[in-house]
Amino acid sequence: MGTNSSAAKRYKQSEKRRLRNRAAKSRVRTVTKSFMTAVKTGDKDAAEVKFKEMAKLMDTAAGKGIYHKNTVARKKSRMNKLLNSLSAE
C-alpha cells in the first residue's frame, strides 16, 4: 500500500484492473479450451459456436487493452485454421 493518498488510490485502481483483466483472460482461456475439445472430437457445429464466442471475447478484451490486437489476430487466425481443417476431413 502507498504511503500517501494518491499512491493508495493508485494501488486500489491497479488492483481492481488486475482482477478485471484476470477474469477476462480466464474467460478467454476457458472458451478456447472448450473450442479445442470440440475440434479434437470432430464436432464441427460445436466448434463453430465456440469459435464465435471466443472471437467475440478476444476482440472485446483487445478493445479494452487486455490483449494486444495483433496477438488476438494471430490467435484467431490459428483457431480459424483448425476450424477449417474440420471441413476438409
Backbone as a chain_set.jsonl record, in Angstrom:
{"seq": "MGTNSSAAKRYKQSEKRRLRNRAAKSRVRTVTKSFMTAVKTGDKDAAEVKFKEMAKLMDTAAGKGIYHKNTVARKKSRMNKLLNSLSAE", "coords": {"N": [[0.841, -1.172, 0.0], [0.407, 2.313, -0.6], [2.258, 5.2, 0.635], [1.244, 7.746, 0.636], [-1.871, 9.501, -0.059], [-2.486, 9.581, -2.828], [-0.928, 7.53, -3.874], [-2.035, 5.383, -2.575], [-4.593, 5.375, -3.658], [-3.943, 4.866, -6.308], [-2.945, 2.291, -6.057], [-5.268, 0.885, -5.292], [-6.781, 1.228, -7.612], [-5.214, -0.062, -9.562], [-5.242, -2.648, -8.592], [-7.942, -3.319, -8.839], [-8.19, -3.218, -11.624], [-6.393, -5.246, -12.308], [-7.672, -7.547, -11.34], [-9.995, -7.501, -12.898], [-8.908, -7.776, -15.467], [-7.722, -10.278, -15.193], [-9.953, -11.915, -14.872], [-11.179, -11.612, -17.373], [-9.242, -12.711, -19.089], [-9.262, -15.3, -18.142], [-11.831, -16.159, -18.863], [-11.528, -16.144, -21.649], [-9.541, -18.127, -21.972], [-10.939, -20.376, -21.0], [-13.059, -20.684, -22.859], [-11.525, -21.093, -25.126], [-10.313, -23.541, -24.539], [-12.574, -25.197, -24.518], [-13.287, -24.937, -27.173], [-11.076, -26.15, -28.408], [-11.429, -28.755, -27.47], [-13.813, -29.436, -28.772], [-12.887, -29.391, -31.401], [-11.011, -31.47, -31.355], [-12.676, -33.655, -30.894], [-14.034, -33.606, -33.206], [-16.431, -32.326, -33.631], [-18.007, -30.292, -35.538], [-20.115, -28.37, -35.549], [-20.377, -27.559, -32.831], [-17.802, -26.572, -32.499], [-17.805, -24.368, -34.22], [-19.639, -22.675, -32.948], [-18.313, -22.238, -30.509], [-16.006, -21.034, -31.49], [-16.969, -18.585, -32.476], [-17.856, -17.436, -30.094], [-15.442, -17.309, -28.685], [-13.935, -15.599, -30.353], [-15.377, -13.236, -30.127], [-15.078, -12.639, -27.364], [-12.284, -12.32, -27.283], [-11.879, -10.151, -29.042], [-13.241, -8.159, -27.664], [-11.69, -8.028, -25.338], [-9.301, -7.163, -26.463], [-10.04, -4.658, -27.329], [-10.286, -3.394, -24.913], [-7.724, -3.284, -24.098], [-6.572, -5.445, -22.85], [-5.485, -7.587, -24.196], [-3.075, -7.415, -26.839], [-3.846, -6.158, -30.087], [-2.712, -7.47, -32.287], [-1.928, -9.889, -31.205], [-4.391, -11.039, -30.666], [-5.373, -11.233, -33.274], [-3.56, -13.063, -34.37], [-4.011, -15.37, -32.794], [-6.737, -15.859, -33.344], [-6.565, -16.364, -36.058], [-5.082, -18.751, -36.127], [-6.827, -20.46, -34.769], [-9.0, -20.384, -36.476], [-7.933, -21.642, -38.669], [-7.702, -24.228, -37.669], [-10.415, -24.782, -37.338], [-11.263, -24.741, -39.993], [-9.913, -26.952, -40.891], [-11.469, -29.016, -40.037], [-13.543, -29.056, -41.858], [-12.286, -29.943, -44.142], [-11.834, -32.586, -43.698]], "CA": [[0.0, 0.0, 0.0], [1.198, 3.53, -0.718], [2.435, 5.986, 1.85], [0.387, 8.926, 0.591], [-3.223, 9.185, -0.516], [-2.531, 9.328, -4.271], [-0.35, 6.201, -4.098], [-3.019, 4.413, -2.083], [-5.657, 5.33, -4.659], [-3.374, 4.197, -7.476], [-2.863, 0.873, -5.719], [-6.622, 0.329, -5.36], [-7.192, 1.208, -9.017], [-4.474, -1.093, -10.295], [-5.709, -3.949, -8.104], [-9.254, -3.522, -9.452], [-7.94, -3.522, -13.037], [-5.734, -6.544, -12.385], [-8.689, -8.582, -11.156], [-10.876, -7.475, -14.055], [-8.147, -8.344, -16.588], [-7.536, -11.709, -14.937], [-11.237, -12.571, -15.138], [-11.399, -11.616, -18.824], [-8.314, -13.686, -19.67], [-9.717, -16.616, -17.739], [-12.971, -16.495, -19.723], [-10.999, -16.453, -22.985], [-8.876, -19.43, -21.905], [-11.956, -21.405, -20.817], [-13.749, -20.895, -24.138], [-10.53, -21.648, -26.051], [-10.169, -24.966, -24.215], [-13.767, -25.912, -24.975], [-13.17, -24.961, -28.632], [-10.09, -27.18, -28.759], [-12.058, -30.047, -27.203], [-14.759, -29.68, -29.869], [-12.093, -29.691, -32.602], [-10.417, -32.799, -31.206], [-13.713, -34.669, -31.047], [-14.547, -33.523, -34.578], [-17.777, -31.757, -33.609], [-17.874, -29.036, -36.271], [-21.129, -27.396, -35.128], [-19.986, -27.028, -31.517], [-16.564, -25.814, -32.685], [-18.157, -23.074, -34.815], [-20.264, -21.857, -31.9], [-17.267, -21.862, -29.561], [-15.096, -20.106, -32.162], [-17.611, -17.263, -32.485], [-17.84, -16.935, -28.716], [-14.057, -16.998, -28.357], [-13.525, -14.424, -31.126], [-16.043, -12.067, -29.538], [-14.413, -12.333, -26.097], [-10.935, -11.834, -27.56], [-11.976, -8.811, -29.614], [-13.629, -7.263, -26.578], [-10.519, -7.864, -24.474], [-8.327, -6.351, -27.198], [-10.544, -3.296, -27.311], [-10.065, -2.839, -23.574], [-6.293, -3.237, -23.829], [-6.13, -6.601, -22.073], [-4.606, -8.255, -25.159], [-2.697, -6.592, -27.987], [-4.694, -6.524, -31.224], [-2.019, -8.433, -33.145], [-1.989, -11.176, -30.507], [-5.744, -11.558, -30.894], [-5.462, -11.591, -34.69], [-2.767, -14.279, -34.57], [-4.703, -16.499, -32.16], [-7.961, -16.127, -34.093], [-6.166, -16.953, -37.336], [-4.697, -20.144, -35.885], [-8.025, -21.218, -34.411], [-9.818, -20.478, -37.685], [-7.289, -22.664, -39.489], [-8.123, -25.505, -37.082], [-11.84, -24.951, -37.651], [-11.364, -25.077, -41.422], [-9.383, -28.307, -41.112], [-12.576, -29.95, -39.8], [-14.318, -29.118, -43.101], [-11.5, -30.663, -45.136], [-11.835, -34.022, -43.403]], "C": [[0.889, 1.24, 0.0], [1.283, 4.304, 0.584], [1.636, 7.279, 1.821], [-0.947, 8.571, -0.081], [-3.282, 8.884, -2.008], [-1.96, 7.946, -4.608], [-1.321, 5.112, -3.65], [-4.152, 4.264, -3.089], [-5.176, 4.584, -5.894], [-3.316, 2.69, -7.254], [-4.235, 0.216, -5.838], [-7.099, 0.219, -6.809], [-6.505, 0.082, -9.777], [-4.909, -2.49, -9.864], [-7.059, -4.302, -8.741], [-9.088, -3.906, -10.931], [-7.32, -4.906, -13.21], [-6.75, -7.673, -12.276], [-9.636, -8.652, -12.354], [-10.18, -8.113, -15.264], [-7.976, -9.849, -16.423], [-8.812, -12.48, -15.233], [-11.491, -12.675, -16.64], [-10.501, -12.645, -19.5], [-8.748, -15.108, -19.346], [-10.891, -17.073, -18.594], [-12.503, -16.885, -21.116], [-10.348, -17.835, -22.989], [-9.883, -20.565, -21.784], [-12.65, -21.727, -22.134], [-12.794, -21.501, -25.159], [-10.359, -23.147, -25.802], [-11.378, -25.757, -24.696], [-13.803, -25.968, -26.499], [-12.219, -26.07, -29.071], [-10.65, -28.586, -28.525], [-13.025, -30.412, -28.325], [-14.023, -30.031, -31.152], [-11.536, -31.103, -32.518], [-11.447, -33.911, -31.356], [-14.33, -34.654, -32.441], [-15.958, -32.975, -34.674], [-17.741, -30.357, -34.236], [-18.87, -27.976, -35.813], [-20.768, -26.739, -33.795], [-18.731, -26.159, -31.645], [-16.861, -24.438, -33.276], [-18.766, -22.134, -33.781], [-19.199, -21.348, -30.933], [-16.279, -20.877, -30.194], [-15.683, -18.698, -32.163], [-17.581, -16.627, -31.101], [-16.435, -16.487, -28.326], [-13.596, -15.722, -29.067], [-14.129, -13.153, -30.531], [-15.363, -11.66, -28.225], [-13.02, -11.75, -26.323], [-10.956, -10.416, -28.125], [-12.345, -7.782, -28.556], [-12.433, -6.98, -25.673], [-9.456, -6.999, -25.158], [-8.756, -4.887, -27.205], [-10.321, -2.612, -25.975], [-8.591, -2.811, -23.194], [-5.772, -4.401, -23.019], [-5.161, -7.44, -22.909], [-4.23, -7.239, -26.235], [-3.492, -7.075, -29.197], [-4.025, -7.535, -32.146], [-2.007, -9.825, -32.522], [-3.336, -11.83, -30.754], [-5.882, -12.015, -32.338], [-4.729, -12.903, -34.96], [-3.49, -15.501, -34.004], [-5.972, -16.866, -32.919], [-7.639, -16.798, -35.429], [-5.822, -18.429, -37.17], [-5.911, -21.012, -35.559], [-8.934, -21.404, -35.625], [-9.248, -21.534, -38.628], [-7.665, -24.058, -38.988], [-9.576, -25.807, -37.423], [-12.022, -25.362, -39.117], [-10.829, -26.471, -41.716], [-10.46, -29.359, -40.845], [-13.41, -30.117, -41.081], [-13.617, -29.976, -44.14], [-11.589, -32.179, -44.929], [-13.083, -34.719, -43.911]], "O": [[1.995, 1.215, 0.539], [0.495, 4.099, 1.507], [1.371, 7.858, 2.875], [-1.114, 7.47, -0.604], [-4.051, 8.017, -2.424], [-2.448, 7.273, -5.516], [-1.414, 4.053, -4.271], [-4.618, 3.154, -3.344], [-5.904, 3.769, -6.461], [-3.605, 1.91, -8.161], [-4.364, -0.868, -6.407], [-7.74, -0.762, -7.186], [-7.143, -0.639, -10.545], [-4.941, -3.412, -10.68], [-7.286, -5.446, -9.132], [-9.764, -4.81, -11.422], [-7.669, -5.646, -14.13], [-6.692, -8.643, -13.033], [-10.031, -9.739, -12.774], [-10.788, -8.895, -15.995], [-8.074, -10.604, -17.391], [-8.76, -13.579, -15.785], [-11.962, -13.704, -17.124], [-10.949, -13.373, -20.386], [-8.618, -16.01, -20.173], [-10.949, -18.232, -19.005], [-13.014, -17.84, -21.702], [-10.575, -18.625, -23.904], [-9.702, -21.614, -22.403], [-12.812, -22.895, -22.488], [-13.203, -22.331, -25.971], [-10.27, -23.93, -26.748], [-11.232, -26.86, -25.221], [-14.298, -26.943, -27.065], [-12.519, -26.833, -29.99], [-10.372, -29.502, -29.299], [-13.057, -31.556, -28.777], [-14.484, -30.88, -31.915], [-11.583, -31.851, -33.495], [-11.139, -34.981, -31.88], [-15.06, -35.572, -32.814], [-16.617, -33.144, -35.7], [-17.478, -29.367, -33.553], [-18.512, -26.804, -35.699], [-20.844, -25.519, -33.651], [-18.613, -25.132, -30.977], [-16.243, -23.449, -32.882], [-18.447, -20.945, -33.745], [-19.184, -20.169, -30.581], [-15.771, -19.986, -29.513], [-14.977, -17.729, -31.885], [-17.314, -15.434, -30.957], [-16.252, -15.433, -27.718], [-12.948, -14.869, -28.461], [-13.463, -12.121, -30.446], [-15.103, -10.479, -27.999], [-12.619, -10.805, -25.644], [-10.145, -9.577, -27.734], [-11.823, -6.668, -28.554], [-12.192, -5.836, -25.289], [-8.79, -6.197, -24.503], [-7.921, -3.989, -27.098], [-10.183, -1.39, -25.912], [-8.238, -2.368, -22.101], [-4.638, -4.358, -22.543], [-4.155, -7.937, -22.404], [-4.989, -6.309, -26.507], [-3.778, -8.266, -29.317], [-4.708, -8.376, -32.729], [-2.068, -10.826, -33.235], [-3.415, -13.029, -31.021], [-6.45, -13.076, -32.599], [-5.225, -13.755, -35.698], [-3.569, -16.541, -34.658], [-6.257, -18.047, -33.119], [-8.36, -17.692, -35.872], [-6.227, -19.26, -37.982], [-6.012, -22.151, -36.013], [-9.561, -22.451, -35.784], [-9.998, -22.236, -39.306], [-7.916, -24.962, -39.785], [-9.926, -26.939, -37.755], [-12.839, -26.228, -39.43], [-11.248, -27.105, -42.685], [-10.379, -30.472, -41.366], [-13.921, -31.204, -41.349], [-14.269, -30.659, -44.93], [-11.437, -32.953, -45.874], [-13.229, -35.929, -43.737]]}, "num_chains": 1, "name": "protein.A"}
